[in-house]
């Protein structure tokens, strides 16, 4: 049974166990973003004796590579951190062990468990593999361990195709939407609310912006055979300084999820067209990624896994691979609707299905 990662002793993982049991071992090591050291130490210690893997560590990111001289290289990655725990650790079984319940079971330690299981057992894969387990995915982008590698050790990300183990119900989800946040501001004049006619109410001026958002019809875009649904929504609103003062400023924050056939620059241009005449400042953005399903390796992967590929509506780190020219898809156990939820739980049959799909493809 794993112990608290604050303990000075390195936690021992049994990577000879089933991927289901490995999932439970990993989840019971609390690793909220910024506290990945314990789980990274455990993985490093467990993989160190394996002669078929070349290990590199960068902070709390671990890279394990085969160097068999194959004519193609696949990068398979998963993040080690979770969102904060909320009385949902340690893990437990539910519904006669049909589900494993607890923080990280979906996002995304079940996927990491499958990857570790295969990293140990696949000593002669048909393609060289770069396994990456990285830190700080659930927080600010500039802290992201995969992004750090892209900046400082880009050679470790080199490959012909990439798979990110984000939860997809163990089906393939290609690419991802881009995301952009922007602040829309209206301005007024402060005055005592008893003499409102002396001032000008900035919050009242926000009404036309809300009307635009209510009437907005999100686009659906066919990108390389997958249909991505966009979304534009207000996610925050603020204004006012006191209960008896007419507000002189109102800020509406919007989040635009845009299809991967648009660049961030094109997404911003669209927002400025939609909100013409409104003061708009983009505060955060990330490019999307095209499906990545036209590459030969991707087609082989789709055939081995089976089923029909779907689009990824949320943003994921596949976009980092796409940005450096590597086609990438999402593939991992767990229902993404349960990610970050207090009742987060993964179906154990999805863990086994993900292992089967990856093993079949990497062994063919």
N, C-alpha and C positions, 0 to 999 in steps of 0.2 A: 504494500500500500504506500503510495507516494506520501512524503511528509511535506510540511510547510516549506515553501521555497526560501523563507527567511532563515531556515536552519543552515548552518555552515556546511553540513554534510551534503555532498552531491547526491541527488536522488537517483536511484537505480531503476532503469526501465527494463522491462522484460520484452524485448523486441522479437522473441521467439513465440510470443503469445499470438492469439488471433488479432486481426485488426480491430475487432470490436473491443477486446480487452485492452488493447493499446490505447484506443480512444478514451476509455475510462481512466487509464493511468495518466494520460496527458491532461485530461480535464480536471483531475483532482490536484494537479499542480496549478495553483492560482497564478495567473500571468496577465493581469490587467496591464494595459499599455503603460510602459515605463518600468514594469517589474517582470521582464522576461528573462532575467539572468538565470533563475533557477531552472526553468524549463530548457533554456539553451545549454546550460551546463550538463543537464541530464542527457540531452540528445548527443552532445559532443562526446561525452564519456561512453555512451552506448555504441557509437559508430567508430570510435577511435581504433578498436582492434581489427576492423575489417580491412583486409589488404586490397580489396578490389575497388575501394573508394579513396579518392584523393581529397582530403578535407582542408577547408579554408574557413577561418572565422573572422568576421568583421563586426566588432561589438557583439551584439546578441543575434547576429545573422550568421547562419551556418550554410556553407556550400559544400556539397559532396558530389564529386565527379567521377565517372568512369572514363578511362583513357584506353579504349580497346582498338582505336584506329578505325572505327566504323566510318562510313562515308556520309553519315548524317548524325546530327546531334539534336536531342530534344531537351528542352528546359521545362522542369516540372516544379512548381513553387507553391508554397502555402505560408500564411502568416501565423505566428505563435501567440500573438496577443489577443485579448478579449476586451469587450466593454466591461464596466464595473460589475462586480458580483452583487446580487440582491437576494440574499438568502437562498441561492440556488446552487450551492456547493456544500458538501461533496455530492457527487453524482449518485443517482439511484435508478433502479430498473422500474419501468412502468408497464402495465398491461401484459403481465406474464413475460417480461423481458422482451417485448416487441419493440419498446422504445428505451433509449438511454436518455435520462433527463438530467439537465444541469447546464450551467454556463459554459459556453464553448463547444457544446456537442454539435451544434449546427455550424457556427461561425468561429473557427472552422477546423477544430481539432480532429474531427472524424476524417476529414480530408488529409490532414497531416499524418494521422495514424496509418492510413492506407499507403501514403507515400513512404513512410518509414518502413513499413512491412515489406514493401517491394524493393526499397533501396537495399535492404539486408539480403533478400532472397534472390534478386535478379543479378547474378554475377556475370552472366553472359547475355545481356539484352541484345536485340537485333540492331538497335541504334545506341550510340553513346548517349548517356543521360547526365544532365546537370540537375541535381536536386537542390532546391533552395528553400530554407526555412528562415523567415525574416521577422523582424521586430517592427513595432510602431505602425501598424497598418490602420488602426482604428482612430488615429489622432491626426494632427496637422500633417499635411503632405510633405513638408520639408523635413520631418523626422522619419519618414518611411524608410525602412531598411533596404527595400528593393530599389527605391529611388537613390539611396546613398550609394549602392553598388553601381548603379548606372552612371553616377557622377565620378566615382573614385576608382572603381574596378570594372569598367565596362566589358573587359575581356571575359569576365565570369558569366556574363549574360549572353554570350554569343551562342547562337543555335539556329536551326532551320525551322523550328516550330516550338511553340510554348503552350503549356497547359497550366492554368491557375485553378487550384482546388476549391474555389468558392462554392457554396452550396447551390446546387442546381437540380435537386431531386435525382441525382446520378444520371442526368441526361446532359447533352452538349448544348451550351448556350454560347453563341458566337458573338465576339466583339462586345461593345457596350455603348450606351448613350454617353454623351458628354454632359457636363454639368456646369452651370454658371449661376452665381449669386450676384444680385445688383441691388443697390439702394436707390429708391425713387424719393425725391424730396419736394415738399411744398413749403412755401414760406409765407408768413403772415406778419402781423404787428401785435405785440403784447399790449394788453390793456386790462383794467379791472373788469371782471365779468359782470359787475353791476352796471358798467357803462361800456358794453360790448361794442357799441357803434363807433367808439373811438379807435378800436383796433381792427384786426383782420384775422379770422380764424383759419390757421393752416390746416387743421384736421378736417374742417369742412371741405377744403379744397382737394382733399384726398378722394372724395366721392367719385369723380370722373375716372380716376385710376382704378378703383375697385370695380367700377362698371365695365371698364375695358377687360379686366381680368375675368369677370363673370361671363362676359360674352365671348371670350377668346375660345376658338376651336383649335385644339392641338392637332398638329400635322401627323400623319402616318407616312413613313418613308420606306420604300422598298430599297434595301441596300444589299446588293449581291445575293438576292433571293430571300432575305429575311426582312420582315416588316417591323420596323421600330416605331413605337408610339412615343411621341413627345409629350411634354407637360410644362405648363407655365402657371405657377401658383404663388400667391402671397404666403409667406411663412412667418412673418413678424410685422408688427406695426407699433410705432412708438411716437409720443408727442405729448406736450404739456409739461408744465413745471410746478403747478399748484392748482388746488381745487377752486381757486377764485381768480385765476389768470387766464385770459384768452391766449391760446398757444401760438407762438410765432414760428414753429417748425413742426413738421410731421414727416416721419421716415417710414416708408413701406419697403420691406425687404422681400424680393421675389427670387424664386429659384426656377431656373429654366433648364429642363432636361432635353437636350437636343440630339437628334439622330446623328450617327457617325458619318453621314454624307456632308455634314456641315463642319467647318472649322470653328474654333473659338471666335475668330475674328468675324466670321459670317454670322455666328450666333449673336454676338454683340450688335452687329448691324441690324439684325432682325429686331432685337429688343428696342433699339433706338427708333426703328420705324414704327413699331407697335405703340410706343410711348412718346411719339413725336411731340416736342415742345415741353417735355417734363425733364427736370434735372435728373440725370441718371449717372451713377458711378458704379462700375463693376468692381466688386470686392474680392471675388474668387472665381476661378474657372479651371476646368480640366478638359482636355480634348477627349473625345470618344475614340472608339476603335472599330474599324470595319470587321465584319464577321470572321475573317481569317480562315474561311472554309474552302478556298479555291486551290490552296497549295496541295501538292501530291500527298504529303504526310498527313494533312488534315483529312483528306478524302479517305486515306487508309484508316485513320483513327475512327472516323464516322462509321465506316463499314464494320470495324471490329467491335465497336460499342453497340451499334444498332440504334434503331429509333430515328426520330426526325429532329434535326437541329432547330433550336429556337433562338430568338434574340435575347440579349441581356439588357434589361431596361435600366438597371442601376449602373453606376460607374464602378469599375473594378480596375485592378492593376494590370489587366490585359492591355490597357491603354499605354502603359509604360513600354511593353514589348512592341506594340504597334508603332510607337514613336521612333523606335530604333530599327524598324523594318523587319520585325519578326512576327509572322502571323500567329495569333494566339486565340485560345478559346477558354471558357470556363467549364469545369467539370468536377463535381464533387458531391458527396452525400449530404442530405439535409434539405429541408424545405426552407427557402429563403424568407418566407413569410414569418418564420419562427426565429430568425436571427435577431439577437438583442432582446428578445422577449423574456419576461420573467419565467415563463413556462417553456423555455427553449428545450427541445428534445429532438433526437434523431432516430429514425426508424433503422433498426439494425440490419434489415434486409437491404437498405440502400447502401450501407457501408460495404456489405459483401458484393453488391452489384458493381459498385465503383471499383473495388479491387479486381473483380472479374474482368471488367472492361479494360482497365489499364494493363493487367497482366496479359490478357489475350493479345493486345496490340504490341506490347513491348517484347513479347516472346515469339511472335509470328515470323 
